[in-house]
Every structure is written in C-alpha cells, then in structure tokens.
C-alpha cells in the first residue's frame, strides 16, 4: 500500500529549494562524485574539489607534493572535466593546499597591539626570510608511501630516467 506521506529525497529537496538550486546541487554532486575517477586511485584520497566558481574548479590537496602531481596532469584533468560536464564550461583548474582540520586558507593574524605609550608598533622582520631558491622536495623524506612513490616517479620523469 502506498503512503501518500512518503517522499523521495529529490521531492523533499525540490520542495525546499528552487528548481535551479536543486539542479546546481545535483551537478555539484555529480562533479565531486566524479573526482576520484578523474584524479586516480593515488591522488583521489589526498584531494577534493572545493569550489567551482567563474568556470574555475578549485581543488584542495593535503600535501604540496600532490599539487605538483596534479598540476603535471592538469591539462588531461581539464580536458576530461570539460568532456564530462560541458554545461559547466570549465575553463581552468587551480590547486591549493588545505589547512589541517579546516579550510584551505589560514585566517589572517590580527595586527599586533601597540605597546603602552608608544602609539604604534612596527612589525618585526621574520627570523628566516623566504629564500629565493627553488623549493626542492626530497621524496625519500615524505612519510606517505603512495605520495613518496608518486613524487619519485615525477622526479624520474623530469630527470629522464
């Protein structure tokens, strides 16, 4: 016997939000659901689609090494996303490092309080200023085995081994 009070999740969502918003939510679910297959078995557990705005897909990763690996495959990923989701008119991918346990961008530090009677505070120079030398990543120093193997493969590919 059918109970007229039983509704599908789709019916409930449609009743609560506009049809256009429901369609967007469905598209978001399809895109984020497709990411593991697009990223691959090794990169998928370390990355996720965080946002799609102005035809740009933002992907968060949990380690800088994954940014490098995904950037190496960026054109293929973009091509696949365009093919699977032509209505989104995806024009670019960008990658960012996710903060541990939260959003991908750290909160801004509040400005320092002035010392009593001094009026203003001049920020101190950092003890270790950023180096202009390129970042060198030693894959052997990475704890995550799948990332270490991926980085070693990337290094070998660049070095022509």
VMD Tcl script that draws the C-alpha trace (Angstrom):
set ca {
  {0.00 0.00 0.00}
  {1.37 3.42 -0.96}
  {1.64 6.01 1.79}
  {0.99 9.49 0.39}
  {3.26 10.91 3.14}
  {6.39 9.12 1.92}
  {8.53 11.28 -0.35}
  {11.81 10.71 -2.11}
  {14.82 12.80 -1.15}
  {14.62 14.52 -4.55}
  {10.99 15.53 -3.88}
  {11.91 16.92 -0.47}
  {14.85 18.90 -1.83}
  {12.72 20.25 -4.68}
  {10.06 21.33 -2.20}
  {12.62 23.16 -0.05}
  {14.74 24.89 -2.68}
  {14.21 26.33 -6.13}
  {14.46 24.02 -9.14}
  {17.55 25.90 -10.35}
  {19.26 25.47 -6.95}
  {18.30 21.79 -6.87}
  {19.80 21.31 -10.33}
  {23.00 23.07 -9.23}
  {23.20 20.83 -6.15}
  {22.78 17.77 -8.37}
  {25.51 18.99 -10.71}
  {27.83 19.66 -7.76}
  {27.23 16.11 -6.51}
  {28.00 14.68 -9.95}
  {31.21 16.69 -10.35}
  {32.53 15.94 -6.86}
  {31.48 12.32 -7.24}
  {33.45 12.05 -10.49}
  {36.64 13.50 -8.95}
  {38.04 10.20 -7.56}
  {37.95 8.61 -11.02}
  {39.43 11.73 -12.64}
  {42.21 12.17 -10.06}
  {43.12 8.49 -9.94}
  {43.50 5.98 -7.15}
  {46.63 7.54 -5.67}
  {45.69 11.24 -5.77}
  {41.96 10.98 -5.00}
  {42.30 10.25 -1.25}
  {44.56 13.30 -0.92}
  {42.46 15.78 -2.92}
  {38.92 17.04 -3.37}
  {37.01 19.59 -5.38}
  {36.49 22.53 -3.03}
  {34.74 25.02 -5.30}
  {33.55 25.79 -8.81}
  {33.24 29.49 -9.44}
  {33.50 31.60 -12.61}
  {34.23 28.45 -14.65}
  {37.27 27.64 -12.48}
  {37.46 24.41 -10.48}
  {39.41 24.73 -7.23}
  {40.98 21.51 -5.94}
  {42.29 21.23 -2.38}
  {45.10 18.83 -1.55}
  {46.58 17.70 1.75}
  {50.28 17.98 0.82}
  {52.27 20.23 -1.55}
  {53.52 17.17 -3.42}
  {50.00 16.40 -4.59}
  {49.73 19.92 -6.01}
  {52.77 19.18 -8.17}
  {51.45 15.84 -9.33}
  {48.01 17.19 -10.18}
  {49.49 20.20 -11.97}
  {51.56 17.79 -14.02}
  {48.27 16.19 -15.16}
  {46.30 19.45 -15.24}
  {45.63 19.56 -19.00}
  {44.32 15.98 -19.02}
  {42.14 16.63 -15.96}
  {40.73 19.81 -17.52}
  {40.01 18.03 -20.80}
  {38.21 15.18 -19.00}
  {36.12 17.57 -16.88}
  {35.13 19.55 -19.97}
  {34.13 16.35 -21.73}
  {32.09 15.00 -18.81}
  {30.49 18.32 -17.83}
  {30.21 20.51 -20.94}
  {27.38 22.60 -19.45}
  {29.74 23.93 -16.75}
  {32.06 25.47 -19.37}
  {35.09 24.75 -17.17}
  {37.98 26.94 -18.29}
  {40.66 26.31 -15.68}
  {41.77 24.26 -12.70}
  {43.55 25.70 -9.71}
  {45.08 23.89 -6.78}
  {45.52 24.94 -3.18}
  {46.83 23.37 -0.05}
  {44.14 22.58 2.52}
  {44.74 23.60 6.09}
  {44.78 20.74 8.54}
  {41.38 20.28 10.08}
  {39.72 23.16 8.30}
  {39.52 25.50 5.39}
  {42.23 25.84 2.80}
  {43.27 29.35 3.72}
  {44.61 30.22 7.16}
  {42.94 33.06 8.99}
  {44.79 36.35 8.95}
  {46.68 37.10 12.11}
  {45.40 40.16 13.93}
  {47.70 43.19 13.89}
  {49.94 43.48 16.95}
  {48.77 45.64 19.79}
  {50.82 48.81 20.35}
  {52.92 48.86 23.48}
  {51.52 51.21 26.13}
  {52.65 54.77 25.48}
  {54.31 54.04 22.12}
  {51.44 54.85 19.78}
  {52.17 52.29 17.08}
  {54.03 49.07 16.53}
  {56.35 48.36 13.67}
  {56.20 44.70 12.58}
  {59.39 42.76 13.18}
  {61.23 41.21 10.27}
  {60.92 37.43 10.10}
  {63.83 35.50 11.56}
  {64.16 33.36 8.44}
  {63.22 35.44 5.39}
  {61.89 33.43 2.45}
  {64.58 32.05 0.20}
  {64.64 32.91 -3.47}
  {66.00 29.43 -4.20}
  {63.50 26.99 -5.75}
  {61.79 24.56 -3.40}
  {63.45 21.15 -3.51}
  {61.40 18.23 -2.28}
  {63.17 15.02 -1.32}
  {60.67 12.21 -1.96}
  {62.54 9.97 0.49}
  {61.64 12.41 3.30}
  {57.88 12.03 2.66}
  {56.13 9.67 5.08}
  {53.09 8.82 2.94}
  {54.18 5.85 0.81}
  {51.87 6.50 -2.15}
  {52.90 10.17 -2.29}
  {56.59 9.22 -1.98}
  {56.27 6.80 -4.93}
  {54.36 9.36 -7.00}
  {56.93 12.09 -6.29}
  {59.80 9.73 -7.10}
  {58.13 8.90 -10.41}
  {57.65 12.58 -11.17}
  {61.29 13.33 -10.32}
  {62.45 10.45 -12.51}
  {60.28 11.65 -15.40}
  {61.75 15.15 -15.20}
  {65.29 13.83 -14.93}
  {64.74 11.50 -17.90}
  {65.35 8.25 -16.04}
}
mol new
graphics top color blue
foreach p $ca { graphics top sphere $p radius 0.5 }
foreach p [lrange $ca 0 end-1] q [lrange $ca 1 end] { graphics top cylinder $p $q radius 0.2 }
display resetview
